[in-house]
């Protein structure tokens, strides 16, 4: 679902905005299946196993699962980030999945994310250059530990519970005060956080995904094979047609990542990208 300019204005006014049905039920279900396969079991299976996690517990992007990767690199997410931040020169900083279960103590307390996401000094002005997308991968009501968001200019006592059906997304600023909340009935809350920042401010949102593990390497190979040129650019590469994409470099990419198609990075005739070229492949 394309995010509207009205929704972006609401985000800038309140510090957050919730979009219900941002991705389809099928897309949310596919991601949830990835959670159960790679991150954490369903609540029922967790209880049945004596509260043990039998998955590999891979919480961070890239995953060897198309459903999870698709949400972290969703074209409408990238489009919204471009319009909020005001540039195409973006980078994915983090894709992270967390499963919470009722009966466990995860801690809570209102805070902002900026201090933990910069190497520079702590600054207070919000210039909307660092944003977070919070996906709910299962239905979350007020009893299933929704995130609490404090609207800009309000006291934490006015915090609003972010509820929504699977596939909803909440966009919030890393200056927006928010907190966890408690479960009031048995269940689970699987969610994904995707953080985005400018390429030219590497000291901010400096936590980057890694491909050091075997699981993450397999995940990145899947990402490279399945992603569009724009999605690959979102990972930190230059756009299709840039001088980086020489035959030798493309051959190396195809060797390292089986299934990677070099042709998608040559869509602009292998010349430095013009603004018209760069605007394509969204």
C-alpha positions in Angstrom: 0.0 0.0 0.0 1.4 3.4 -1.0 1.7 5.7 2.0 -0.2 9.0 1.3 1.2 12.5 1.8 -1.5 13.0 4.4 -0.1 10.0 6.4 3.4 11.4 6.1 2.1 14.8 7.4 0.6 13.0 10.4 3.9 11.2 11.0 5.7 14.5 11.1 3.1 16.1 13.3 2.8 13.3 15.9 6.1 11.6 15.5 4.5 8.4 14.4 1.7 7.1 12.1 0.0 3.7 11.8 -1.0 2.3 8.5 -3.4 -0.7 8.7 -3.1 -3.2 5.9 0.2 -1.8 4.7 1.1 -5.2 3.3 -1.4 -7.9 2.4 -2.6 -10.7 4.7 -0.7 -13.1 2.5 2.6 -11.1 2.8 2.2 -10.9 6.5 1.4 -14.7 6.7 4.5 -15.5 4.6 6.7 -13.4 7.0 5.1 -15.1 10.1 5.9 -18.5 8.6 9.5 -17.3 8.3 9.5 -16.3 12.0 8.3 -19.7 13.0 10.9 -21.4 10.8 14.0 -19.3 11.7 13.4 -17.0 14.6 11.0 -18.4 17.2 8.1 -20.9 17.5 4.4 -20.0 17.8 3.2 -19.5 21.4 1.4 -22.8 21.4 4.5 -24.7 20.2 6.7 -22.7 22.7 4.5 -23.8 25.6 4.3 -27.4 24.3 8.1 -27.6 24.1 8.6 -26.4 27.7 9.3 -22.8 26.6 12.2 -23.8 24.4 13.2 -22.3 21.1 14.1 -25.0 18.6 14.8 -22.7 15.7 18.2 -21.2 14.8 17.0 -18.0 16.4 18.1 -15.7 13.6 16.6 -12.4 14.5 18.4 -10.2 12.0 18.3 -9.6 8.3 19.2 -11.2 5.9 17.2 -14.3 6.2 17.1 -17.4 4.1 13.4 -16.8 3.8 11.7 -14.8 1.0 8.7 -13.8 3.2 10.9 -12.1 5.8 13.2 -10.4 3.4 10.3 -9.1 1.3 9.1 -7.0 4.2 12.5 -5.5 5.0 13.0 -4.5 1.4 9.3 -3.8 0.5 9.1 -1.3 -2.5 6.4 0.8 -0.7 8.6 1.0 2.4 11.5 2.3 0.3 9.1 4.7 -1.5 7.8 6.1 1.8 11.3 6.5 3.2 12.4 8.4 0.1 9.5 10.9 0.5 9.9 11.3 4.2 13.7 11.7 4.3 13.8 13.6 1.0 16.4 11.7 -0.9 16.9 8.5 -2.9 20.3 8.1 -1.3 19.1 5.8 1.5 20.4 2.6 3.1 18.9 -0.2 5.1 20.4 -0.1 8.5 18.6 -2.9 10.4 16.0 -5.6 9.8 15.2 -7.2 13.1 12.5 -9.6 14.3 11.5 -10.0 17.9 9.0 -12.5 19.3 7.4 -11.8 22.7 5.4 -14.3 24.7 3.0 -13.7 27.6 4.4 -14.7 31.0 7.9 -13.4 30.2 9.4 -10.2 31.6 10.9 -8.1 28.8 11.2 -4.9 30.6 9.6 -1.6 29.7 10.0 2.1 30.0 9.6 5.2 27.8 12.6 6.2 25.8 13.8 7.5 22.4 16.0 5.4 20.1 18.4 8.1 19.0 21.1 7.7 21.7 21.5 4.0 20.8 21.6 4.7 17.1 24.3 7.4 16.6 28.1 7.6 17.1 27.8 11.4 17.3 26.5 13.7 20.0 23.0 13.4 21.3 20.9 16.0 19.4 17.3 16.8 20.1 15.9 18.4 16.8 14.0 15.9 14.7 14.9 16.5 11.0 13.2 13.2 10.0 16.4 11.8 8.5 16.2 8.5 10.6 13.1 6.5 10.6 11.8 3.2 11.8 9.1 0.9 10.4 7.5 -1.4 12.9 5.6 -4.3 11.3 3.1 -6.4 13.2 3.3 -9.9 11.8 0.2 -11.1 13.8 -2.9 -9.4 15.1 -2.1 -7.2 18.1 -4.8 -5.8 20.3 -4.6 -3.9 23.6 -4.2 -7.1 25.5 -1.2 -8.4 23.5 1.6 -6.0 24.6 1.2 -3.3 21.9 4.0 -0.7 21.7 3.0 2.6 23.3 3.7 5.8 21.4 3.7 9.3 22.9 2.5 11.9 20.4 4.9 14.8 20.0 4.5 17.5 22.6 2.5 15.3 25.0 3.3 13.7 28.3 3.9 9.9 28.5 0.6 9.6 30.3 -1.0 10.4 26.9 0.7 7.5 25.1 -1.3 5.6 22.6 -1.3 1.8 22.2 -0.3 0.9 18.7 -2.7 -1.9 17.7 -3.4 -3.5 14.4 -4.0 -6.6 12.3 -1.2 -8.6 10.8 0.4 -6.5 8.0 0.0 -3.2 9.8 3.0 -0.9 10.0 3.8 1.9 12.4 6.4 4.5 11.1 8.0 6.4 13.9 10.9 8.8 14.4 13.9 7.7 16.5 13.2 10.8 18.5 9.6 9.7 19.3 9.1 8.5 22.9 7.7 5.0 23.1 7.6 2.0 25.4 6.8 -1.7 25.6 3.6 -2.7 27.4 2.5 -5.8 29.2 0.5 -8.8 28.1 -3.0 -9.0 29.6 -3.8 -12.4 28.2 -2.0 -15.4 26.9 -0.5 -15.1 23.4 2.4 -13.8 21.3 3.6 -10.7 19.6 5.9 -11.2 16.7 7.1 -7.9 15.1 9.7 -6.7 12.7 11.7 -3.4 12.9 13.3 -1.9 9.8 15.4 1.2 10.2 16.4 3.5 7.4 18.8 6.4 7.2 20.7 8.5 4.7 23.8 7.2 3.0 25.7 10.4 3.6 25.3 10.3 7.4 27.1 7.0 8.3 27.6 8.1 12.0 23.9 7.9 12.5 22.0 4.6 12.5 25.3 2.9 12.3 24.1 -0.6 13.4 24.3 -2.6 10.1 23.3 -6.1 9.3 26.0 -8.7 9.0 26.6 -11.7 6.7 29.3 -13.3 8.8 27.2 -16.3 9.8 26.5 -19.2 7.5 22.7 -18.5 7.9 23.1 -14.9 7.0 25.3 -15.6 4.0 22.6 -18.0 2.7 20.1 -15.2 3.4 22.0 -12.6 1.4 22.4 -15.0 -1.5 18.6 -15.3 -1.5 18.3 -11.5 -1.3 20.6 -10.9 -4.2 18.9 -13.4 -6.4 15.4 -12.2 -5.6 15.8 -8.4 -5.3 15.3 -5.7 -7.9 18.0 -3.2 -8.8 16.4 -0.6 -6.5 16.3 -3.0 -3.6 20.0 -3.8 -4.1 20.7 -0.1 -4.2 18.9 0.2 -0.9 21.5 -2.3 0.6 24.2 0.3 -0.1 25.2 -0.3 -3.7 25.1 2.3 -6.4 22.1 2.3 -8.8 21.9 0.2 -12.0 24.0 1.6 -14.7 26.7 3.0 -12.4 30.3 2.5 -13.4 30.8 0.0 -10.5 28.8 -2.6 -12.5 31.7 -3.7 -14.8 31.6 -7.2 -16.3 34.3 -8.3 -13.8 32.3 -6.9 -10.8 29.1 -8.5 -12.0 30.8 -11.8 -12.6 32.1 -11.7 -9.1 28.6 -11.0 -7.7 27.2 -13.9 -9.7 29.9 -16.2 -8.4 29.4 -15.2 -4.8 25.6 -15.2 -4.9 24.2 -18.0 -7.0 21.0 -16.9 -8.8 22.1 -13.2 -9.1 21.2 -11.9 -12.5 23.8 -9.3 -13.7 21.3 -8.0 -16.3 19.2 -6.2 -13.7 22.2 -4.0 -12.9 22.7 -3.0 -16.5 19.2 -1.6 -17.1 20.7 1.8 -17.9 23.2 0.5 -20.6 26.0 0.3 -18.1 26.7 4.1 -18.1 26.6 6.5 -15.1 23.0 6.8 -14.1 21.0 9.8 -15.2 18.4 11.2 -12.9 15.7 9.7 -15.1 17.3 6.3 -14.9 17.7 6.6 -11.1 14.0 7.4 -10.7 13.0 4.1 -12.2 12.8 0.5 -10.8 10.8 1.5 -7.7 
